[in-house]
Amino acid sequence: MLRVLDSDVLSGFIGAAGKFFNGGKEVVEFEGLWAKTYGFKNAVSVNSLTTGLQVAVGAVGIEPGDEVICSPYSMSASATAVLFYGGIPIFADLDLHRFTLDPRSIERCITPRTKAILVVHLFGYPADMDPIMEIAAKHGLRVIEDAAQAPGIYYKSRPVGTIGDVGGFSLNFHKHIHTGEGGLLVTNNDDIALRCRLIRNHGENATEAYGVEDLSNMIGSNYRFTELQAAIGIEQFKKLNGFLSHRADLGRYLDRRLLGIPGLGIQHIESGSTHSYYMYPVRFNEEIVGIPRSLFLRAVAAELPKPRFWDTTPFAEGYVRPLYLNPLYQKKIAIGKKGFPFNFNCGVTYDYPKGLCPVTERLYEKELLLSPLVREGMSIEDIKDFADAIEKVIERIHELKKWSDSAGTETMYDAVKAINENVL
Ligand SMILES: *Cc1c(COP(=O)(O)O)cnc(C)c1O
């Protein structure tokens, strides 16, 4: 950062074709470092992955009325990115073991209007890309990978991000490595890379210079990464592998400890694939364990030091409400007040009723527990305490069964809020 401050150039971009169209020295170095390490042909930094996903949607050519198959269980931006170009998010259901899009459900969602699939590698475990890419090839669909939670992760020995047409990583404060805010798109397709760079930086000024004939979606914006962020990113990137291997050690330890506990399901990691452990997911079976999920997580928390921040909460439940239950989809008001883009295709009605994705709703309401403890700053001893607490609660579950007052189904964020309020 001092190097950048001394250079006097805090951002190297100029919004016109030429030497500075793709950013300054640090930005170019940061993108190159990431691309070279994983063998990505192109990397394009952006000021967040929320904007990055919008860029990707624009760059693959989504138009008003195009349907894009999305995951209902993710950060909201994984679906709203589609709406910014007038595309319509169609929510497919999840695979109960991976927590990512179920290829069979994707197939059921395909219509003549489907143009792309936006896959999320949720919690850091890759979606099942082989069958997804087969479906995409069969129907001529583009594939965008939201790898916000899965930097440096492999699916069957291939790095995520460029298995589909374009993918992206987030560099916000909560992710494995961060630059305050920020994101990085990666693609092996040079045409998509150019279109990403144009959307990132006032593309309308530069299409002629770069010989771009298809002007659709080339209205640019300013999604540029600063030199300061890139300089931080370069140093952060050097730590990524160490963070990933530490998290994997903690995750594997927890796997061994939880493997034999009835009613707690752990994720099976297939050969050749890796897990970033953005979160450690556990599938909770209330019938087998014998008490509701919310009571179980409180009991485990009561055995451990009081959380100071959300990421020292032993367990959170449910993750996020299925995205289609948000008012945006329920009322179908996104851009303007007249129902665009949901009313764009004459004669086609889009509805997002409760029950649309039963597996997702089941995870949200009853089955999913997440631990953010598998992270930097936590040691094997800390995770041992966590596993001991879980075992103790399971051993004395009959005492808890007496409790009948389940506290309902708060989302992770409600729980986080409550905890943070307590702390402050
Ligand atoms: C964090 C995140 C994003 C958005 O990234 P930002 O850089 O915060 O805009 C998108 N998708 C998923 C799955 C995320 O976890």
The ligand as an ORCA input file, in Angstrom:
! r2SCAN-3c Opt
* xyz 0 1
  C     -20.102    -12.933     -1.221
  C     -20.891    -13.552     -2.290
  C     -21.268    -12.857     -3.448
  C     -21.073    -11.395     -3.641
  O     -19.788    -10.972     -3.495
  P     -19.447     -9.443     -3.128
  O     -18.022     -9.326     -3.515
  O     -19.716     -9.255     -1.690
  O     -20.314     -8.551     -3.968
  C     -21.923    -13.543     -4.445
  N     -22.214    -14.842     -4.311
  C     -21.903    -15.537     -3.216
  C     -22.236    -16.984     -3.154
  C     -21.247    -14.916     -2.156
  O     -20.954    -15.622     -1.049
*
